[in-house]
Amino acid sequence: MTRRRYAAWHFLLLGGLLFLVQKTLLSEGSPMSSALDGLDSMEQVAPGQRDEEILYREALRRGLDRNDAVVRQRLIRNMRFLEPETSLEDEALYRQALDLGLDREDVVVRRRLVERMRRVLVSETPIVKPGTAELQAYLVDQGERFAIPARVRLEQIHFDEAEAAAQALAQIRRGEGDGRALRGDPLPLPRKLPSLSARELAGRLGPDFAARAFALEPGRWTGPVPTSYGHSLVWVHERSPERSPELEEVRLRVLGEWRAEREAEALEAALERLRVRAGWPAAP
């Protein structure tokens, strides 16, 4: 038997022994079970991990680990890593992993079960689709979240150096052309940009450029304006202020956020019931 194979079997046998001892000592209703449950609840679980632990335990109680394809493949892979020369089929390896309790120690399995349990708890609380009146009221109440940001449509001529941009602007102001035929330095962006928000514009030419662009006077060449690439001469064609949208403009977004809030409320209510059942205090 190779050293690696011996170490793998040693690990499996030790894990199995510990699992059997734990199962015997912590059988439901035993004094040891009650004592350790209280100790685990009060001392071993960090406050920030409390709800995750509750969700994980509930997932195990409901057997979500026994019919999950992701968990199954993860455990089979772990078993094949521990015993690469095994001839056992996937089903046998999966059962062996469960018997050894390997599903209780794997971080990926734990996160998978916690997330599945969240979805199960939410699905157990029916959420009735809101009507137009309710969505309109929600839009009015949460207006700032759905505001259409200010936008600007502009044209820019890029120069690598500020001095070159300043000289080009001086030529325009002396009447030596109106800028339409002016050619700057190459830039991987179009000269004429569509209507953009400050965030979108900052993503293309930098936050300093975006801040300046929204303060420029429309209808004239201005600059040099610093960008992420150098400097630009800028002509603002059109600027629109921030505004409150009509419901039909943002209906899908409003519906999505309304539903997300209802689902969060349903999850919190379900978690509180589980906390009470586990004997843990309410969330701070």
Backbone bond lengths (Angstrom), bond angles and torsions (degrees), N, CA, C in turn:
res aa  C-N    CA-C-N  psi(-1)  N-CA   C-N-CA  omega(-1)  CA-C   N-CA-C  phi
1 M - - - 1.473 - - 1.530 108.94 -
2 T 1.313 117.97 130.36 1.448 120.62 -178.50 1.522 109.86 -68.67
3 R 1.357 114.52 160.08 1.460 119.34 179.51 1.528 111.05 -60.31
4 R 1.344 115.93 -40.80 1.469 119.01 -178.75 1.523 110.57 -65.34
5 R 1.351 115.31 -40.86 1.462 118.53 -178.83 1.523 110.29 -67.77
6 Y 1.335 116.03 -39.00 1.459 119.49 178.33 1.525 110.79 -62.79
7 A 1.349 116.33 -43.66 1.467 120.05 179.94 1.519 110.94 -63.60
8 A 1.344 116.80 -39.32 1.464 120.43 -179.24 1.519 110.67 -64.07
9 W 1.351 115.72 -45.50 1.471 118.46 -179.87 1.519 111.11 -68.18
10 H 1.332 116.78 -35.30 1.462 119.42 176.06 1.526 110.33 -60.11
11 F 1.327 115.52 -42.92 1.464 120.18 178.09 1.528 111.08 -62.68
12 L 1.324 116.54 -45.69 1.465 120.56 -178.16 1.525 111.47 -64.04
13 L 1.339 116.37 -43.72 1.462 119.48 -178.91 1.518 111.25 -66.50
14 L 1.322 116.26 -41.41 1.458 119.65 177.80 1.524 110.96 -63.77
15 G 1.363 115.66 -43.03 1.465 119.71 178.18 1.510 111.21 -61.34
16 G 1.346 115.74 -42.12 1.461 118.91 -179.70 1.509 111.86 -64.89
17 L 1.337 117.15 -40.81 1.455 120.83 179.37 1.521 111.08 -63.49
18 L 1.326 115.87 -45.81 1.462 119.76 178.83 1.517 111.35 -62.15
19 F 1.330 115.79 -39.03 1.469 119.71 179.36 1.526 110.87 -63.05
20 L 1.364 117.50 -43.39 1.464 120.97 -179.45 1.523 111.39 -66.64
21 V 1.341 116.31 -39.91 1.465 119.37 177.75 1.522 110.50 -63.71
22 Q 1.332 115.68 -45.22 1.461 119.97 179.61 1.509 111.02 -61.95
23 K 1.340 116.44 -41.84 1.463 120.35 -178.68 1.519 110.88 -63.55
24 T 1.352 116.56 -37.18 1.459 120.65 -179.81 1.522 111.19 -71.70
25 L 1.335 115.97 -47.93 1.453 120.23 -176.72 1.513 113.44 -69.47
26 L 1.331 115.72 -32.58 1.460 119.74 -173.77 1.505 111.97 -105.35
27 S 1.319 117.35 24.48 1.458 119.63 176.98 1.512 109.60 -59.95
28 E 1.319 115.69 147.75 1.455 122.05 -174.33 1.519 110.51 -56.58
29 G 1.324 115.60 129.69 1.444 120.74 176.94 1.507 114.52 92.21
30 S 1.327 118.67 -10.36 1.458 120.28 -178.85 1.518 109.80 -75.15
31 P 1.346 117.86 151.72 1.469 120.64 177.90 1.515 112.24 -57.61
32 M 1.344 115.10 -40.51 1.457 118.18 179.90 1.515 110.81 -63.05
33 S 1.334 117.52 -39.72 1.466 121.77 179.53 1.511 110.68 -61.46
34 S 1.319 117.00 -47.11 1.463 120.58 -177.84 1.520 110.98 -63.80
35 A 1.318 114.83 -42.81 1.470 118.18 -178.23 1.510 111.41 -65.11
36 L 1.342 115.86 -45.55 1.462 118.43 -177.43 1.514 112.25 -72.68
37 D 1.332 117.89 -32.08 1.461 119.73 175.91 1.512 109.80 -59.83
38 G 1.307 117.33 -44.54 1.460 120.69 -179.96 1.511 111.39 -65.20
39 L 1.347 116.21 -43.17 1.455 120.21 178.61 1.512 111.38 -61.48
40 D 1.337 116.73 -44.27 1.470 121.27 179.70 1.507 110.78 -62.27
41 S 1.334 116.42 -43.21 1.457 120.50 -176.93 1.512 111.38 -66.22
42 M 1.333 116.28 -39.37 1.452 119.64 -171.88 1.524 113.36 -89.19
43 E 1.350 117.63 -30.59 1.456 118.44 -169.81 1.526 114.48 -120.51
44 Q 1.313 117.37 -36.83 1.457 118.69 -169.82 1.523 113.63 -84.00
45 V 1.305 117.58 -21.29 1.459 120.27 -177.28 1.522 109.55 -100.74
46 A 1.345 116.44 119.50 1.452 120.86 178.59 1.520 109.95 -65.63
47 P 1.354 117.22 146.41 1.468 119.71 -178.21 1.520 113.22 -53.54
48 G 1.331 116.60 -39.36 1.463 119.04 -178.61 1.509 113.97 -69.28
49 Q 1.345 117.34 -16.92 1.461 121.84 -178.73 1.524 112.09 -105.33
50 R 1.337 116.59 5.11 1.460 119.72 -174.23 1.519 112.74 -59.47
51 D 1.316 116.42 -51.59 1.464 118.84 -177.19 1.516 111.90 -65.33
52 E 1.329 117.15 -35.57 1.467 119.86 176.88 1.523 110.26 -62.76
53 E 1.333 115.89 -40.93 1.463 119.76 178.62 1.524 111.00 -64.99
54 I 1.324 116.38 -41.18 1.472 120.49 178.16 1.523 110.21 -61.02
55 L 1.326 116.40 -45.88 1.466 120.68 -179.53 1.525 111.02 -64.02
56 Y 1.315 116.40 -41.19 1.467 120.52 -179.71 1.527 110.64 -63.42
57 R 1.315 116.45 -46.52 1.462 119.96 -179.59 1.534 111.53 -63.68
58 E 1.325 115.92 -39.53 1.464 118.82 179.58 1.525 110.52 -67.07
59 A 1.337 116.94 -36.63 1.467 120.11 177.35 1.526 110.47 -62.43
60 L 1.325 117.11 -41.70 1.458 120.34 177.49 1.532 111.01 -66.26
61 R 1.331 115.80 -41.30 1.465 119.33 -179.31 1.522 111.38 -60.99
62 R 1.333 116.24 -34.91 1.466 120.92 -179.35 1.528 112.28 -87.31
63 G 1.316 117.02 -4.05 1.459 119.79 177.79 1.508 114.71 76.72
64 L 1.330 117.53 24.47 1.465 119.22 179.94 1.521 112.35 -65.76
65 D 1.324 116.10 -22.27 1.463 118.89 179.18 1.512 112.64 -74.98
66 R 1.341 118.24 -14.13 1.458 121.19 -173.81 1.529 113.03 -92.73
67 N 1.292 118.55 -7.40 1.474 119.63 -178.90 1.528 111.51 -136.22
68 D 1.316 116.18 31.72 1.465 121.30 -176.83 1.524 109.50 -110.95
69 A 1.312 116.72 121.27 1.467 121.53 -176.53 1.524 112.02 -63.41
70 V 1.339 116.98 -38.79 1.467 120.29 -179.52 1.523 110.50 -65.33
71 V 1.337 116.04 -45.16 1.463 120.33 178.57 1.523 109.88 -61.99
72 R 1.316 116.19 -44.11 1.459 121.38 -178.21 1.536 110.82 -58.56
73 Q 1.330 116.93 -51.26 1.457 120.30 -178.04 1.529 111.94 -65.63
74 R 1.319 116.35 -35.05 1.465 120.38 178.47 1.525 110.37 -63.90
75 L 1.323 116.79 -45.44 1.462 120.20 -178.40 1.531 111.42 -68.57
76 I 1.320 116.91 -39.03 1.464 119.96 177.74 1.528 110.16 -62.87
77 R 1.317 116.52 -42.24 1.464 120.48 178.54 1.526 111.13 -62.76
78 N 1.356 115.64 -42.27 1.463 119.34 178.53 1.527 111.40 -61.81
79 M 1.335 116.24 -41.29 1.459 119.73 179.96 1.531 111.46 -65.94
80 R 1.309 117.02 -39.70 1.466 119.72 179.23 1.531 111.27 -68.85
81 F 1.316 116.17 -30.10 1.465 118.93 175.44 1.531 110.25 -68.88
82 L 1.345 116.31 -41.22 1.453 120.29 -179.95 1.533 112.40 -69.21
83 E 1.347 115.71 -34.09 1.464 120.14 -178.47 1.526 109.56 -132.91
84 P 1.327 117.82 75.75 1.470 121.20 -173.98 1.519 114.26 -63.03
85 E 1.347 118.54 -20.75 1.457 120.69 -176.71 1.525 112.75 -97.36
86 T 1.333 116.47 8.66 1.453 118.89 -177.10 1.529 111.23 -66.51
87 S 1.335 115.45 149.81 1.466 121.27 176.40 1.523 111.32 -107.45
88 L 1.332 116.78 6.43 1.460 120.70 -178.62 1.522 110.99 -69.41
89 E 1.334 115.83 147.34 1.458 121.19 175.53 1.531 109.63 -75.59
90 D 1.339 115.17 166.57 1.461 120.41 -177.28 1.527 112.04 -56.25
91 E 1.318 117.25 -44.61 1.462 120.53 -177.18 1.525 111.08 -60.72
92 A 1.312 117.43 -42.06 1.458 120.70 179.37 1.529 111.28 -66.12
93 L 1.343 116.51 -39.97 1.457 120.06 178.04 1.528 111.19 -65.12
94 Y 1.320 115.51 -39.94 1.468 120.31 179.12 1.525 110.06 -62.06
95 R 1.316 117.64 -47.59 1.465 121.55 179.73 1.531 110.74 -63.22
96 Q 1.305 116.43 -38.51 1.457 120.32 179.35 1.529 110.66 -64.44
97 A 1.317 116.09 -41.54 1.467 120.44 178.96 1.528 110.81 -62.59
98 L 1.335 116.37 -42.05 1.462 119.83 178.04 1.521 111.26 -64.53
99 D 1.329 116.73 -42.72 1.460 120.47 -179.76 1.528 111.55 -61.71
100 L 1.334 115.78 -33.93 1.458 120.49 -179.82 1.528 112.89 -84.11
101 G 1.334 116.47 -5.57 1.454 120.14 179.10 1.508 114.49 74.09
102 L 1.337 117.57 22.15 1.468 119.67 -178.93 1.520 112.85 -66.23
103 D 1.334 116.55 -23.75 1.465 119.86 179.33 1.522 111.64 -69.79
104 R 1.342 117.90 -16.78 1.465 120.47 -177.10 1.534 111.93 -84.69
105 E 1.318 117.53 -13.14 1.462 120.63 -174.58 1.527 113.53 -112.50
106 D 1.314 118.30 -6.94 1.467 121.73 -174.59 1.530 110.26 -87.77
107 V 1.332 116.79 123.94 1.468 121.39 -176.73 1.521 111.23 -64.08
108 V 1.321 117.60 -41.20 1.463 120.84 -179.46 1.522 110.71 -63.36
109 V 1.318 116.46 -43.56 1.466 120.75 178.30 1.519 109.92 -62.28
110 R 1.306 116.77 -43.87 1.458 121.09 -179.19 1.532 111.25 -59.91
111 R 1.331 116.14 -48.39 1.468 119.59 -179.07 1.525 111.43 -63.50
112 R 1.316 115.91 -38.81 1.466 120.45 178.07 1.525 110.62 -60.73
113 L 1.318 117.05 -45.71 1.460 120.55 -177.51 1.528 111.81 -69.64
114 V 1.324 116.68 -36.94 1.465 120.12 177.34 1.527 110.39 -62.26
115 E 1.327 116.54 -44.87 1.464 120.18 -179.81 1.520 111.01 -66.43
116 R 1.319 117.59 -41.46 1.464 120.29 177.60 1.515 111.23 -62.13
117 M 1.326 116.45 -39.11 1.461 120.22 -179.09 1.519 110.67 -66.70
118 R 1.328 116.73 -37.66 1.470 119.54 175.25 1.524 110.50 -57.46
119 R 1.329 115.83 -47.71 1.468 119.54 -177.81 1.523 111.07 -64.98
120 V 1.328 116.54 -37.53 1.466 119.83 179.61 1.524 110.35 -64.05
121 L 1.329 117.34 -45.02 1.463 120.66 -179.13 1.523 111.52 -62.96
122 V 1.313 116.37 -40.19 1.470 119.66 178.45 1.520 110.44 -65.87
123 S 1.331 116.74 -41.36 1.467 120.38 -177.25 1.524 112.11 -66.86
124 E 1.323 117.48 -20.70 1.463 120.89 -179.27 1.515 112.80 -79.13
125 T 1.326 116.95 -6.82 1.469 121.43 176.60 1.525 108.44 -113.90
126 P 1.325 117.90 102.50 1.470 120.09 -179.20 1.527 111.07 -59.84
127 I 1.321 115.63 134.47 1.465 121.35 178.10 1.526 107.82 -115.20
128 V 1.318 116.18 114.81 1.462 121.69 -177.93 1.526 109.36 -77.61
129 K 1.320 116.27 129.66 1.462 120.90 -179.57 1.523 110.32 -60.95
130 P 1.335 118.06 129.99 1.464 120.08 -177.63 1.523 112.27 -74.41
131 G 1.322 115.28 153.89 1.457 120.79 175.42 1.518 111.13 -86.38
132 T 1.313 115.73 177.91 1.462 120.81 -178.20 1.511 111.89 -60.35
133 A 1.340 117.25 -41.44 1.467 120.31 -178.54 1.527 111.21 -62.25
134 E 1.323 116.76 -41.48 1.461 119.87 -179.72 1.522 111.02 -67.91
135 L 1.325 116.87 -39.34 1.462 119.67 178.12 1.525 111.15 -66.86
136 Q 1.327 116.31 -38.52 1.465 119.93 178.35 1.521 110.90 -62.99
137 A 1.327 115.64 -41.79 1.466 119.65 178.53 1.531 110.62 -64.27
138 Y 1.319 115.89 -39.34 1.464 120.41 178.98 1.532 110.13 -65.54
139 L 1.324 117.16 -40.86 1.461 121.80 178.70 1.526 110.59 -61.57
140 V 1.328 116.36 -43.30 1.466 120.10 179.92 1.526 110.50 -65.43
141 D 1.334 116.21 -42.72 1.460 120.80 -177.67 1.529 111.69 -67.54
142 Q 1.324 116.71 -34.13 1.461 121.62 -177.38 1.523 111.56 -109.80
143 G 1.315 116.68 33.43 1.461 122.22 -171.47 1.507 115.37 -50.93
144 E 1.329 118.44 -42.31 1.461 120.61 -175.80 1.521 112.23 -63.00
145 R 1.331 116.60 -30.86 1.460 120.17 -178.75 1.523 112.39 -69.52
146 F 1.318 117.07 -24.62 1.458 120.86 -174.39 1.534 113.29 -112.04
147 A 1.329 117.11 7.98 1.463 120.41 -178.02 1.536 110.60 -59.77
148 I 1.331 115.47 139.35 1.466 121.28 174.41 1.526 107.39 -79.82
149 P 1.335 118.99 118.60 1.471 119.94 -174.26 1.524 112.14 -69.03
150 A 1.322 114.39 158.67 1.464 120.35 173.64 1.523 109.31 -58.95
151 R 1.341 115.75 148.40 1.462 120.34 -177.37 1.528 109.48 -135.96
152 V 1.315 114.59 156.69 1.454 119.98 178.10 1.523 109.09 -139.52
153 R 1.336 115.57 140.64 1.469 122.03 175.03 1.521 106.62 -116.04
154 L 1.343 116.21 124.08 1.457 118.71 -172.70 1.524 112.10 -144.32
155 E 1.325 112.70 171.16 1.463 122.84 175.79 1.520 106.85 -125.69
156 Q 1.320 116.63 138.93 1.465 119.09 -179.17 1.516 110.78 -138.18
157 I 1.323 115.36 144.49 1.460 121.87 175.94 1.519 107.21 -115.72
158 H 1.300 116.39 120.63 1.467 121.01 -173.58 1.528 112.39 -89.35
159 F 1.350 114.19 141.88 1.461 121.92 172.30 1.525 108.06 -134.32
160 D 1.306 116.43 140.23 1.459 119.71 178.10 1.527 111.41 -66.94
161 E 1.327 117.51 -34.82 1.463 122.13 -176.58 1.521 110.81 -116.07
162 A 1.335 115.99 143.08 1.470 121.37 179.82 1.524 110.96 -64.26
163 E 1.337 116.85 -36.09 1.473 119.97 -178.52 1.521 111.17 -62.37
164 A 1.336 117.27 -40.92 1.465 120.37 179.39 1.518 110.69 -65.82
165 A 1.328 117.31 -37.78 1.465 120.76 178.47 1.517 110.31 -66.31
166 A 1.325 116.75 -41.09 1.470 120.50 179.97 1.529 110.67 -65.18
167 Q 1.324 117.78 -39.28 1.465 120.66 178.67 1.526 110.92 -65.75
168 A 1.330 117.02 -39.77 1.467 120.22 178.53 1.516 110.79 -65.05
169 L 1.319 118.20 -40.33 1.459 121.53 178.78 1.531 110.60 -65.40
170 A 1.339 116.46 -38.14 1.470 120.10 178.95 1.528 110.28 -63.77
171 Q 1.341 117.50 -38.14 1.461 120.89 177.52 1.533 110.88 -62.86
172 I 1.301 116.36 -42.32 1.474 120.39 -179.83 1.521 109.43 -62.77
173 R 1.304 116.89 -43.14 1.467 120.40 -176.40 1.526 112.34 -73.96
174 R 1.323 116.69 -19.78 1.476 119.59 174.07 1.514 111.15 -83.55
175 G 1.325 116.36 -1.30 1.454 120.12 179.67 1.497 113.82 87.88
176 E 1.328 117.79 13.19 1.462 121.52 -179.33 1.538 110.09 -91.40
177 G 1.310 115.20 57.88 1.462 121.55 -177.85 1.527 110.22 108.94
178 D 1.322 115.24 158.96 1.471 119.46 -178.58 1.531 112.18 -108.15
179 G 1.288 117.54 8.71 1.456 121.32 177.93 1.515 113.77 96.05
180 R 1.332 118.58 -18.15 1.462 120.24 -177.47 1.532 111.76 -64.97
181 A 1.317 115.31 -35.16 1.465 118.72 -179.02 1.526 112.07 -95.63
182 L 1.329 116.88 0.23 1.453 120.23 -176.82 1.527 110.51 -72.00
183 R 1.308 116.37 135.78 1.454 121.45 179.18 1.522 109.37 -118.38
184 G 1.299 116.39 126.93 1.450 120.37 177.73 1.514 111.04 -97.83
185 D 1.311 116.92 -153.43 1.462 122.33 177.68 1.528 109.88 -89.41
186 P 1.335 117.08 156.69 1.474 119.90 -178.17 1.530 111.97 -59.80
187 L 1.335 115.58 143.66 1.462 122.73 178.75 1.522 108.42 -149.28
188 P 1.330 118.38 134.33 1.471 120.16 -178.60 1.521 113.05 -77.61
189 L 1.323 116.38 44.15 1.466 122.79 176.61 1.521 107.95 -143.22
190 P 1.332 116.76 149.73 1.463 117.94 177.91 1.526 111.36 -68.04
191 R 1.311 115.23 153.39 1.465 120.07 178.07 1.527 110.70 -67.67
192 K 1.310 116.95 -42.39 1.465 121.31 178.27 1.531 108.83 -100.50
193 L 1.316 115.22 121.28 1.456 120.80 -178.85 1.527 110.49 -101.26
194 P 1.333 117.85 147.37 1.458 120.12 177.20 1.527 110.61 -72.32
195 S 1.304 116.28 176.07 1.456 121.01 178.33 1.534 109.23 -63.81
196 L 1.340 116.64 122.72 1.460 122.07 -174.46 1.521 111.06 -131.84
197 S 1.345 115.21 150.41 1.458 120.58 172.28 1.523 108.52 -79.60
198 A 1.324 116.05 169.61 1.459 119.91 178.88 1.526 110.68 -60.38
199 R 1.326 116.78 -39.50 1.464 119.88 179.91 1.527 111.20 -65.89
200 E 1.315 116.77 -42.60 1.463 120.24 179.71 1.525 110.94 -66.31
201 L 1.324 116.28 -40.34 1.459 120.57 -179.77 1.526 110.72 -67.63
202 A 1.330 116.13 -38.61 1.462 120.08 177.98 1.523 110.93 -63.19
203 G 1.321 116.90 -34.12 1.451 120.48 178.42 1.509 112.75 -67.28
204 R 1.318 117.75 -22.82 1.456 121.33 -179.62 1.527 112.93 -95.00
205 L 1.325 116.34 -43.40 1.464 119.34 -172.71 1.525 113.64 -125.93
206 G 1.325 117.86 3.92 1.459 120.49 175.73 1.520 112.83 102.66
207 P 1.346 117.33 153.34 1.469 121.56 -177.65 1.525 113.95 -65.58
208 D 1.333 117.88 -34.77 1.466 119.69 179.19 1.524 110.75 -65.52
209 F 1.332 115.54 -41.56 1.464 119.36 177.84 1.523 110.73 -62.76
210 A 1.340 116.73 -44.05 1.463 120.61 -178.68 1.522 111.05 -61.29
211 A 1.329 117.17 -43.28 1.464 120.68 -179.83 1.519 111.26 -62.79
212 R 1.324 117.10 -41.97 1.465 120.63 179.27 1.519 111.57 -68.55
213 A 1.336 116.80 -40.27 1.461 121.01 -175.49 1.520 111.84 -60.15
214 F 1.322 116.92 -37.54 1.464 119.96 -178.83 1.524 112.72 -76.27
215 A 1.333 116.83 -8.43 1.467 120.20 178.68 1.524 112.59 -105.66
216 L 1.347 118.32 -4.81 1.462 121.23 -176.78 1.524 111.85 -77.23
217 E 1.313 113.98 150.76 1.476 120.22 176.25 1.527 109.19 -75.84
218 P 1.336 118.74 127.15 1.473 120.86 179.31 1.526 111.61 -67.53
219 G 1.329 115.49 156.49 1.453 120.99 171.25 1.505 115.78 83.03
220 R 1.313 119.42 17.56 1.466 121.07 177.24 1.521 109.03 -156.21
221 W 1.349 114.81 153.44 1.459 119.78 177.12 1.522 109.59 -76.63
222 T 1.344 115.15 135.06 1.461 121.56 -179.39 1.520 108.86 -136.65
223 G 1.330 116.28 150.96 1.454 119.17 176.76 1.505 112.18 157.20
224 P 1.323 116.57 -170.10 1.465 126.92 -7.32 1.536 111.69 -68.96
225 V 1.315 116.64 139.39 1.462 122.82 177.11 1.528 107.79 -108.66
226 P 1.341 118.01 122.73 1.468 120.53 -179.43 1.528 111.73 -63.19
227 T 1.328 115.68 141.68 1.455 121.89 176.31 1.532 109.15 -131.12
228 S 1.328 116.41 179.21 1.461 120.28 177.00 1.524 111.49 -68.89
229 Y 1.338 117.09 -15.60 1.466 121.54 -175.78 1.520 113.65 -108.35
230 G 1.329 116.95 -19.50 1.454 120.18 -174.65 1.517 109.37 164.19
231 H 1.355 115.74 -115.65 1.465 121.31 179.75 1.523 109.45 -143.04
232 S 1.324 115.85 152.09 1.460 120.18 -178.54 1.512 111.47 -135.91
233 L 1.324 114.92 150.14 1.450 121.61 162.92 1.523 106.48 -91.41
234 V 1.324 117.63 137.99 1.456 120.84 -170.54 1.519 110.74 -127.50
235 W 1.325 115.42 136.57 1.472 123.25 172.67 1.535 107.06 -122.32
236 V 1.317 116.22 113.48 1.461 120.79 178.71 1.525 108.45 -85.45
237 H 1.323 117.09 117.49 1.460 121.54 179.29 1.530 112.37 -85.06
238 E 1.317 115.62 -38.40 1.465 118.15 -174.70 1.528 109.27 -158.30
239 R 1.321 116.29 141.42 1.459 121.16 176.92 1.522 108.96 -137.21
240 S 1.329 116.34 132.94 1.471 120.84 179.82 1.520 109.48 -121.47
241 P 1.321 118.43 139.16 1.467 121.34 -177.16 1.524 111.85 -78.25
242 E 1.309 116.15 166.05 1.461 121.53 173.21 1.530 109.41 -61.91
243 R 1.326 116.78 144.57 1.465 119.94 -179.06 1.517 110.81 -148.58
244 S 1.324 114.79 161.29 1.462 121.24 175.61 1.521 108.20 -84.21
245 P 1.320 118.54 133.12 1.469 120.89 -176.38 1.524 112.60 -83.26
246 E 1.305 115.49 159.97 1.459 120.97 166.97 1.529 107.71 -77.88
247 L 1.310 115.98 154.25 1.461 120.10 -176.71 1.527 112.16 -56.19
248 E 1.326 117.50 -42.31 1.467 120.03 -176.32 1.526 112.67 -65.05
249 E 1.320 117.35 -22.33 1.463 119.84 178.12 1.525 111.88 -72.30
250 V 1.329 116.29 -28.35 1.465 120.13 -173.50 1.530 111.96 -131.09
251 R 1.336 116.99 22.41 1.473 119.94 -173.71 1.536 111.95 -56.05
252 L 1.327 117.28 -47.83 1.458 119.57 -176.88 1.529 111.55 -63.04
253 R 1.307 117.26 -39.33 1.461 120.43 178.99 1.526 110.82 -68.55
254 V 1.323 116.52 -42.37 1.463 120.20 178.58 1.522 110.05 -62.31
255 L 1.333 116.54 -44.93 1.458 120.91 179.28 1.525 110.71 -61.32
256 G 1.335 116.85 -43.02 1.452 120.62 -179.35 1.521 112.55 -62.54
257 E 1.326 116.81 -43.38 1.457 119.77 -178.59 1.519 111.57 -74.17
258 W 1.335 116.90 -35.01 1.480 120.18 175.28 1.525 109.41 -60.75
259 R 1.333 116.46 -46.29 1.462 120.08 -179.45 1.530 111.66 -65.85
260 A 1.329 117.13 -38.81 1.458 120.52 178.75 1.528 110.85 -60.96
261 E 1.318 117.34 -38.44 1.469 120.47 177.51 1.518 111.09 -66.69
262 R 1.335 116.71 -42.63 1.471 119.35 179.51 1.534 110.23 -64.09
263 E 1.322 116.75 -39.71 1.468 119.83 179.87 1.521 110.66 -66.97
264 A 1.341 117.30 -38.28 1.461 120.49 177.59 1.527 110.59 -63.83
265 E 1.331 116.87 -39.38 1.462 121.01 177.70 1.525 110.77 -65.38
266 A 1.336 116.54 -41.78 1.465 120.60 179.37 1.514 110.67 -63.94
267 L 1.340 116.76 -41.76 1.463 120.59 179.82 1.522 110.58 -65.21
268 E 1.313 117.47 -42.66 1.460 120.43 -179.68 1.524 111.47 -63.88
269 A 1.342 116.77 -40.92 1.461 119.76 178.21 1.521 111.39 -63.81
270 A 1.336 116.50 -41.58 1.459 120.44 178.98 1.529 110.96 -66.47
271 L 1.325 116.89 -40.49 1.461 121.11 178.17 1.524 110.90 -63.03
272 E 1.310 116.58 -39.71 1.462 119.50 179.90 1.528 110.92 -63.33
273 R 1.314 116.97 -38.02 1.467 119.72 176.81 1.533 110.62 -63.98
274 L 1.346 115.98 -39.75 1.457 119.47 178.70 1.522 111.40 -68.94
275 R 1.328 117.57 -35.97 1.465 120.52 177.20 1.531 110.56 -62.01
276 V 1.317 115.05 -45.06 1.468 119.56 179.97 1.522 110.31 -61.91
277 R 1.325 116.64 -43.61 1.445 120.07 -179.63 1.528 112.35 -64.03
278 A 1.353 115.27 -34.46 1.460 119.92 179.10 1.518 112.76 -80.42
279 G 1.349 116.37 -9.14 1.448 119.24 -179.14 1.501 114.28 80.32
280 W 1.316 116.48 17.95 1.447 120.49 178.59 1.526 109.26 -96.33
281 P 1.329 116.73 149.17 1.472 119.82 -178.05 1.520 111.88 -67.10
282 A 1.326 115.12 160.96 1.461 120.50 178.92 1.510 110.68 -62.32
283 A 1.333 115.60 157.52 1.472 120.44 179.26 1.516 110.51 -63.49
284 P 1.340 118.10 141.54 1.479 120.74 -179.72 1.513 110.27 -67.88
